[in-house]
Amino acid sequence: MKGYIEIKKEICKECHLCISVCNRDCIVPSTEYNLKGYHPVSFNDNGKCNGCSLCAIICPEVAIEVYRD
């Protein structure tokens, strides 16, 4: 099963907890800023995301939505 995520960049506060739980390297830090001055994470569409939802579960800001194809 293939999955993908959408990140609400204006809500992300750069805690990187989602990066720490993704063992498929699907989430990476970005260099852009959001309106609050944080560097939101980005989805690395490398084809490895299986939609496990660990990133969404651990996100304290509820900034990640997970989808499965």
ZAVO-487075 format. One record per residue (C-alpha): residue number from 0; residue in one letter; x, y negated, z negated. Coordinates in steps of 0.001 Angstrom, whole numbers, plus 524288, in hexadecimal, padded with zeros to 5 digits. Example, Ala and Ser with C-alpha at 12.3 -4.5 7.8 and 13.67 -1.06 7.14 Angstrom:
<site pos="0" code="a" x="8300C" y="81194" z="7E188"/>
<site pos="1" code="s" x="83566" y="80424" z="7E41C"/>
REM end
This chain:
<site pos="0" code="m" x="80000" y="80000" z="80000"/>
<site pos="1" code="k" x="80542" y="7F2C1" z="803D4"/>
<site pos="2" code="g" x="802F0" y="7E6BA" z="7FBAD"/>
<site pos="3" code="y" x="805C0" y="7D851" z="7FB73"/>
<site pos="4" code="i" x="8048D" y="7CD42" z="7F1C5"/>
<site pos="5" code="e" x="800AA" y="7BF12" z="7F239"/>
<site pos="6" code="i" x="806F6" y="7B5B8" z="7E8AB"/>
<site pos="7" code="k" x="80034" y="7A957" z="7E437"/>
<site pos="8" code="k" x="80C62" y="7A107" z="7E4FB"/>
<site pos="9" code="e" x="806C5" y="79560" z="7DDA3"/>
<site pos="10" code="i" x="803C6" y="79DFA" z="7D1D9"/>
<site pos="11" code="c" x="810D2" y="7A54E" z="7D163"/>
<site pos="12" code="k" x="819E1" y="7A0A3" z="7C688"/>
<site pos="13" code="e" x="82636" y="7A7BC" z="7CADD"/>
<site pos="14" code="c" x="826B1" y="7B195" z="7BFA2"/>
<site pos="15" code="h" x="82B2A" y="7BC6E" z="7C8FA"/>
<site pos="16" code="l" x="82448" y="7C70F" z="7C138"/>
<site pos="17" code="c" x="81E5A" y="7CBE5" z="7CDF3"/>
<site pos="18" code="i" x="82BDC" y="7CD3F" z="7D3F1"/>
<site pos="19" code="s" x="8304A" y="7D564" z="7C858"/>
<site pos="20" code="v" x="82544" y="7DF5F" z="7C9E1"/>
<site pos="21" code="c" x="82595" y="7E0AA" z="7D8B4"/>
<site pos="22" code="n" x="82EC3" y="7EBF9" z="7DB87"/>
<site pos="23" code="r" x="82CCB" y="7EA77" z="7EA39"/>
<site pos="24" code="d" x="832CE" y="7DCCE" z="7EB74"/>
<site pos="25" code="c" x="8262D" y="7D70E" z="7F0BA"/>
<site pos="26" code="i" x="826BB" y="7CA9A" z="7E89C"/>
<site pos="27" code="v" x="831F6" y="7C100" z="7E96E"/>
<site pos="28" code="p" x="8350B" y="7B3A5" z="7E3C1"/>
<site pos="29" code="s" x="83332" y="7A831" z="7ECEB"/>
<site pos="30" code="t" x="83A2B" y="79B38" z="7EE74"/>
<site pos="31" code="e" x="82DED" y="79324" z="7F0AF"/>
<site pos="32" code="y" x="82737" y="78B88" z="7E5D3"/>
<site pos="33" code="n" x="818F1" y="78B48" z="7E21E"/>
<site pos="34" code="l" x="81215" y="77F01" z="7DD39"/>
<site pos="35" code="k" x="815EF" y="78204" z="7CF27"/>
<site pos="36" code="g" x="82464" y="782CB" z="7D2AA"/>
<site pos="37" code="y" x="825D9" y="79188" z="7D1C9"/>
<site pos="38" code="h" x="82BB2" y="79A93" z="7DC09"/>
<site pos="39" code="p" x="82061" y="7A3F9" z="7DEA8"/>
<site pos="40" code="v" x="82373" y="7B1E6" z="7E2A7"/>
<site pos="41" code="s" x="82102" y="7B6BC" z="7F06D"/>
<site pos="42" code="f" x="81C53" y="7C384" z="7F634"/>
<site pos="43" code="n" x="82705" y="7CA92" z="7FDA5"/>
<site pos="44" code="d" x="81F33" y="7D1F8" z="807E4"/>
<site pos="45" code="n" x="8290E" y="7DCE5" z="80989"/>
<site pos="46" code="g" x="81EA9" y="7E746" z="80BD4"/>
<site pos="47" code="k" x="82155" y="7EDD3" z="7FEC1"/>
<site pos="48" code="c" x="8160C" y="7E81D" z="7F6C3"/>
<site pos="49" code="n" x="80C9E" y="7F2D2" z="7F2CB"/>
<site pos="50" code="g" x="802F9" y="7EA11" z="7EB9C"/>
<site pos="51" code="c" x="80627" y="7EF9A" z="7DE27"/>
<site pos="52" code="s" x="80188" y="7E2EB" z="7D793"/>
<site pos="53" code="l" x="80C46" y="7E2AE" z="7CD47"/>
<site pos="54" code="c" x="80FF4" y="7D4E9" z="7D16B"/>
<site pos="55" code="a" x="80203" y="7CFFE" z="7CFE0"/>
<site pos="56" code="i" x="8005D" y="7D6C0" z="7C2C4"/>
<site pos="57" code="i" x="80CAC" y="7D0CD" z="7BCE7"/>
<site pos="58" code="c" x="80A9B" y="7C305" z="7C240"/>
<site pos="59" code="p" x="806EE" y="7BA4E" z="7B6A8"/>
<site pos="60" code="e" x="8015D" y="7AFE0" z="7BFAF"/>
<site pos="61" code="v" x="7F8E4" y="7B937" z="7C7D9"/>
<site pos="62" code="a" x="7FF68" y="7B3D3" z="7D409"/>
<site pos="63" code="i" x="8002E" y="7C093" z="7DBCB"/>
<site pos="64" code="e" x="7F58C" y="7C793" z="7E35D"/>
<site pos="65" code="v" x="7F82F" y="7D54C" z="7E86F"/>
<site pos="66" code="y" x="7F226" y="7DB42" z="7F48F"/>
<site pos="67" code="r" x="7F2ED" y="7E8FF" z="7FA31"/>
<site pos="68" code="d" x="7F122" y="7ECF1" z="80857"/>
REM end
